[in-house]
Amino acid sequence: MKTSERAGLIGLLAAAFLIQFFSSYVMRMYAVMLVLGNNGIINRVLSWGSLTDSPLKLMYNEFGVGVGLTLGALPFMVFTIS
């Protein structure tokens, strides 16, 4: 195998690993949106239990950004500890 072919293969493998890494991040953020959204799990439980009359605004504010950033960075925090 030539050096240029090997470099191309290494670049292709690196791109494949990078895509997998970021796709899991995107999926985590969609999961956060499903939980915190107006029709999300938290608001459905609160309305089912008659604890609120209207959905709480849990996304697109400081709370939602904080939860999203924390859950997005959590794997990096765990990997550095272990």
C-alpha positions as CSV (number, residue, x, y, z in Angstrom):
1,M,0.0,0.0,0.0
2,K,1.4,3.4,-1.0
3,T,1.8,6.2,1.5
4,S,-0.8,8.4,-0.2
5,E,-3.3,5.5,-0.2
6,R,-2.6,4.9,3.5
7,A,-3.1,8.6,4.3
8,G,-6.4,8.6,2.5
9,L,-7.5,5.5,4.4
10,I,-6.5,7.0,7.7
11,G,-8.4,10.2,6.9
12,L,-11.5,8.3,5.9
13,L,-11.4,6.3,9.1
14,A,-11.0,9.4,11.2
15,A,-13.9,11.0,9.5
16,A,-16.1,7.9,10.1
17,F,-15.2,8.0,13.9
18,L,-15.9,11.8,14.0
19,I,-19.3,11.4,12.4
20,Q,-20.3,8.7,14.9
21,F,-19.1,10.9,17.8
22,F,-21.2,13.9,16.7
23,S,-24.2,11.9,15.7
24,S,-24.5,10.6,19.3
25,Y,-24.3,14.2,20.5
26,V,-27.1,15.3,18.1
27,M,-29.3,12.4,19.3
28,R,-28.7,13.4,22.9
29,M,-29.9,16.9,22.2
30,Y,-33.0,15.6,20.4
31,A,-33.7,13.5,23.5
32,V,-33.4,16.6,25.7
33,M,-35.9,18.4,23.4
34,L,-38.3,15.5,23.7
35,V,-38.1,15.7,27.5
36,L,-38.3,19.5,27.9
37,G,-40.6,20.4,25.0
38,N,-44.1,21.8,25.4
39,N,-45.5,18.3,24.7
40,G,-42.5,16.6,26.4
41,I,-42.5,14.1,29.1
42,I,-42.2,16.5,32.0
43,N,-45.1,18.7,30.8
44,R,-47.3,15.7,30.1
45,V,-46.7,14.3,33.6
46,L,-47.5,17.7,35.2
47,S,-50.7,18.1,33.2
48,W,-51.7,14.5,33.8
49,G,-51.4,15.0,37.5
50,S,-53.3,18.3,37.3
51,L,-50.3,20.3,38.7
52,T,-50.3,22.9,35.9
53,D,-52.9,24.4,33.6
54,S,-50.6,25.2,30.8
55,P,-47.2,23.8,29.7
56,L,-44.1,25.1,31.4
57,K,-41.5,26.8,29.2
58,L,-38.6,24.6,29.8
59,M,-36.8,25.1,26.5
60,Y,-35.3,28.2,24.8
61,N,-34.4,29.8,28.1
62,E,-31.5,29.7,30.6
63,F,-32.8,26.5,32.2
64,G,-33.1,24.6,28.9
65,V,-29.7,25.8,27.8
66,G,-28.1,24.8,31.1
67,V,-29.6,21.3,31.0
68,G,-28.6,20.8,27.3
69,L,-25.0,21.9,27.8
70,T,-24.7,19.8,31.0
71,L,-26.0,16.7,29.4
72,G,-23.9,17.3,26.2
73,A,-20.7,17.7,28.2
74,L,-21.4,14.9,30.7
75,P,-19.6,12.1,28.7
76,F,-16.4,14.3,28.5
77,M,-16.6,14.9,32.3
78,V,-17.0,11.1,33.0
79,F,-14.1,10.1,30.6
80,T,-11.7,12.5,32.2
81,I,-12.4,11.1,35.7
82,S,-12.0,7.5,34.6
